[in-house]
């Protein structure tokens, strides 16, 4: 088994491999097409056949797919001090040899095909703009404190990306719930969905996700969303509107062991 960096000469074998299960390799496809300047992909090869592959995005996010043998070879090439790793559950022990977990979860990839959606919108949905960036950053910081780093400037940069859509629900001028996606014909992933604590239980998240799906399914045949298995309320919302579990992965936020 040998490792090779993905480049134009190996793209044919790469595209053939990832197209066999595009949902499994969604971010490999997404980042190689749209974020190549921030993306490095390593291939584990046996007789020029891919048996594993690893994506490193923005020097912090790592995704690994393939056999355990390939995963061990690939993880040895990661020299980052802090990482967020998404990998097969069978890779967990291999990863934990190198990274001490700050957080460890099972992460469920849920998918929805066009025609299977069951939208339920009972609140007024607003398309958010740059003027809402400060409130968006504040709400995301509240909803996802473990990720951190949400800033108005960062949100405004995100909004400038092609086909990025932020939708929200406001009470008066206060933003109380939101969701974000990037609408692509290859399939659209719903990113973060967040509701302020004091406004939860009112169906806001269901309305937000339903409204995002309405926009997504005009362009894409499939929608994706990732959810931690220990978040039953979110799973309930996504199931209610038509999402079904596809695969479960191990998600590890870790620090390198020295």
Secondary structure as GFF3:
##gff-version 3
##sequence-region A 1 258
A	DSSP	beta_strand	2	5	.	.	.	ID=ss1
A	DSSP	three_ten_helix	8	10	.	.	.	ID=ss2
A	DSSP	alpha_helix	11	18	.	.	.	ID=ss3
A	DSSP	three_ten_helix	19	21	.	.	.	ID=ss4
A	DSSP	alpha_helix	26	34	.	.	.	ID=ss5
A	DSSP	three_ten_helix	36	38	.	.	.	ID=ss6
A	DSSP	beta_strand	39	46	.	.	.	ID=ss7
A	DSSP	beta_strand	49	57	.	.	.	ID=ss8
A	DSSP	beta_strand	61	66	.	.	.	ID=ss9
A	DSSP	alpha_helix	68	75	.	.	.	ID=ss10
A	DSSP	beta_strand	82	87	.	.	.	ID=ss11
A	DSSP	three_ten_helix	89	91	.	.	.	ID=ss12
A	DSSP	alpha_helix	92	96	.	.	.	ID=ss13
A	DSSP	beta_strand	99	113	.	.	.	ID=ss14
A	DSSP	beta_strand	126	127	.	.	.	ID=ss15
A	DSSP	three_ten_helix	130	132	.	.	.	ID=ss16
A	DSSP	alpha_helix	133	143	.	.	.	ID=ss17
A	DSSP	alpha_helix	152	159	.	.	.	ID=ss18
A	DSSP	beta_strand	164	171	.	.	.	ID=ss19
A	DSSP	beta_strand	174	182	.	.	.	ID=ss20
A	DSSP	beta_strand	188	195	.	.	.	ID=ss21
A	DSSP	three_ten_helix	197	199	.	.	.	ID=ss22
A	DSSP	alpha_helix	204	219	.	.	.	ID=ss23
A	DSSP	beta_strand	222	228	.	.	.	ID=ss24
A	DSSP	alpha_helix	232	240	.	.	.	ID=ss25
A	DSSP	beta_strand	244	256	.	.	.	ID=ss26
###
